[in-house]
Amino acid sequence: MKKISSRHDKHEHLVGEEMPYSHLLQLSSAVVFLLVWSLDSFIFKFSVWFANFVPWVFRLILALCVIILGIMLARSAEKALFQEELESPKVDVIDTGILGHVRHPLYLGVLLVYIGFILGTFSLISVAVFVLVALIHNKLANYEEQDLERIFGEEYLEYKSRVPKWIPRLSSATI
């Protein structure tokens, strides 16, 4: 049986390690993004000129749809990882549910929320900050994947070959 991490009482069944300071990285990148996005979108308006070509109602609907999709994806990942009971006491790679479609649905959901904010105001400066946020999330995902490869070995490598990292498959990749 694999060693089970007990760093979080709520998440006793989790395997593997998070990147050191991952929560601080995610929080600080969210604060920077929201600060830049709100200052550019509502106060200085340096790069929101493109929004003049798209009606605000369309931008609002598009932004809300993407934000809701991101929240649903993140919620589905959170449920699959932290709330569903394990089928057996043996620890395996989870490749069912949303994790059969994409390897990092929680991070992808968060990134979709960022994209929703950008689509709401078309702040081009925010796109540059988003790229940095996406790179941070990719680094976090890479760290976690290396740890899961160490823990699960061939089983995780096979999962990686079947399930895409960021762009979800429409059909489940479980065999």
C-alpha positions as CSV (number, residue, x, y, z in Angstrom):
1,M,0.0,0.0,0.0
2,K,1.2,3.5,-0.8
3,K,2.0,6.0,1.9
4,I,-1.0,8.2,2.5
5,S,-0.4,11.9,3.3
6,S,-2.1,13.1,6.5
7,R,-1.0,16.8,6.3
8,H,-4.7,17.8,6.1
9,D,-7.1,16.2,8.5
10,K,-9.9,16.8,6.0
11,H,-8.0,15.2,3.1
12,E,-6.6,12.1,4.8
13,H,-6.9,9.9,1.8
14,L,-4.7,12.1,-0.4
15,V,-1.5,10.8,-1.8
16,G,1.5,12.9,-2.6
17,E,2.8,16.3,-1.8
18,E,1.9,19.8,-2.9
19,M,4.7,22.1,-4.0
20,P,6.1,24.2,-1.1
21,Y,4.3,27.5,-0.8
22,S,1.7,26.5,-3.4
23,H,-1.1,28.2,-1.5
24,L,0.9,31.4,-1.2
25,L,1.8,31.4,-4.9
26,Q,-1.9,30.9,-5.9
27,L,-3.1,33.5,-3.4
28,S,-0.5,36.1,-4.4
29,S,-1.1,35.5,-8.1
30,A,-4.8,35.9,-7.6
31,V,-4.4,39.2,-5.7
32,V,-2.0,40.6,-8.4
33,F,-4.4,39.5,-11.2
34,L,-7.4,41.0,-9.5
35,L,-5.6,44.2,-8.7
36,V,-4.3,44.7,-12.3
37,W,-7.6,43.6,-13.8
38,S,-9.7,45.9,-11.7
39,L,-7.4,48.9,-12.0
40,D,-7.2,48.5,-15.8
41,S,-10.9,47.6,-16.3
42,F,-12.5,50.3,-14.1
43,I,-10.1,53.1,-13.2
44,F,-7.2,53.7,-15.7
45,K,-8.8,51.8,-18.7
46,F,-5.4,51.6,-20.5
47,S,-6.2,48.5,-22.5
48,V,-10.0,48.0,-22.5
49,W,-10.5,49.8,-25.8
50,F,-11.4,46.5,-27.5
51,A,-14.5,46.3,-25.3
52,N,-16.1,49.2,-27.2
53,F,-16.5,46.8,-30.2
54,V,-18.4,44.2,-28.2
55,P,-21.7,45.0,-26.4
56,W,-21.5,44.8,-22.6
57,V,-24.4,42.4,-22.5
58,F,-22.6,39.9,-24.7
59,R,-19.4,40.3,-22.7
60,L,-21.3,39.8,-19.5
61,I,-23.1,36.6,-20.7
62,L,-19.8,35.2,-22.1
63,A,-17.9,36.0,-18.9
64,L,-20.6,34.5,-16.7
65,C,-20.7,31.3,-18.8
66,V,-17.0,30.8,-18.6
67,I,-16.8,31.6,-14.9
68,I,-19.7,29.2,-14.2
69,L,-18.0,26.5,-16.3
70,G,-14.8,27.0,-14.3
71,I,-16.6,26.8,-11.0
72,M,-18.4,23.7,-12.1
73,L,-15.2,22.1,-13.2
74,A,-13.3,23.0,-10.0
75,R,-16.3,21.8,-7.9
76,S,-16.4,18.5,-9.8
77,A,-12.6,18.0,-9.2
78,E,-13.0,18.9,-5.5
79,K,-15.8,16.4,-5.1
80,A,-13.8,13.7,-6.9
81,L,-10.7,14.3,-4.9
82,F,-11.9,15.2,-1.5
83,Q,-15.5,14.1,-0.9
84,E,-16.1,10.8,-2.6
85,E,-15.3,7.7,-0.6
86,L,-12.6,5.5,-1.9
87,E,-13.9,2.2,-3.3
88,S,-11.3,0.2,-1.5
89,P,-8.6,0.9,1.1
90,K,-6.0,0.4,-1.6
91,V,-4.7,3.7,-3.0
92,D,-4.8,4.0,-6.8
93,V,-4.6,6.6,-9.5
94,I,-8.1,8.2,-9.7
95,D,-9.1,8.1,-13.4
96,T,-12.9,8.2,-13.2
97,G,-15.3,11.2,-13.3
98,I,-13.7,14.4,-14.3
99,L,-10.2,13.0,-13.8
100,G,-10.9,10.7,-16.7
101,H,-11.2,13.7,-19.0
102,V,-8.4,16.0,-17.8
103,R,-5.5,15.6,-15.3
104,H,-5.8,19.0,-13.5
105,P,-9.5,19.9,-13.5
106,L,-9.2,22.0,-10.3
107,Y,-6.4,24.2,-11.7
108,L,-8.2,24.3,-15.1
109,G,-11.4,25.5,-13.4
110,V,-9.5,28.3,-11.6
111,L,-7.9,29.4,-14.9
112,L,-11.3,29.5,-16.6
113,V,-12.5,31.8,-13.9
114,Y,-9.6,34.1,-14.6
115,I,-10.5,34.0,-18.4
116,G,-14.1,34.8,-17.5
117,F,-12.9,38.0,-15.8
118,I,-10.8,38.9,-18.8
119,L,-13.7,38.3,-21.2
120,G,-16.0,40.5,-19.1
121,T,-13.9,43.6,-19.7
122,F,-11.4,42.7,-22.4
123,S,-8.5,44.0,-20.4
124,L,-5.5,43.2,-22.5
125,I,-3.1,44.0,-19.7
126,S,-4.8,41.3,-17.7
127,V,-4.0,38.8,-20.4
128,A,-0.3,39.3,-19.7
129,V,-0.9,38.7,-16.0
130,F,-3.0,35.7,-16.8
131,V,-0.1,34.2,-18.8
132,L,2.0,34.4,-15.7
133,V,-0.8,32.9,-13.6
134,A,-1.1,30.0,-16.0
135,L,2.6,29.4,-16.0
136,I,2.5,29.3,-12.1
137,H,-0.4,26.7,-12.3
138,N,1.5,24.7,-14.9
139,K,4.6,24.7,-12.6
140,L,2.4,23.5,-9.7
141,A,0.8,20.8,-11.9
142,N,4.3,19.6,-13.1
143,Y,5.5,19.4,-9.5
144,E,2.5,17.3,-8.4
145,E,2.8,15.1,-11.5
146,Q,6.5,14.3,-10.7
147,D,5.5,13.3,-7.2
148,L,2.7,11.1,-8.5
149,E,5.1,9.5,-10.9
150,R,7.4,8.7,-8.0
151,I,4.5,7.3,-6.0
152,F,2.6,5.4,-8.6
153,G,5.2,4.7,-11.3
154,E,4.0,3.0,-14.4
155,E,0.4,3.3,-13.4
156,Y,0.6,7.1,-13.4
157,L,2.6,7.2,-16.6
158,E,-0.1,5.2,-18.3
159,Y,-2.7,7.6,-17.0
160,K,-0.7,10.5,-18.3
161,S,-0.6,8.9,-21.8
162,R,-4.4,8.5,-21.8
163,V,-5.7,11.7,-20.2
164,P,-4.7,15.2,-21.4
165,K,-3.1,17.7,-19.0
166,W,-5.1,20.8,-19.8
167,I,-7.6,20.4,-22.7
168,P,-10.3,18.0,-21.6
169,R,-11.4,15.1,-23.7
170,L,-15.1,15.0,-24.3
171,S,-15.3,11.3,-23.7
172,S,-13.7,9.6,-20.7
173,A,-10.3,8.0,-21.3
174,T,-10.9,5.2,-18.8
175,I,-10.3,1.8,-20.2
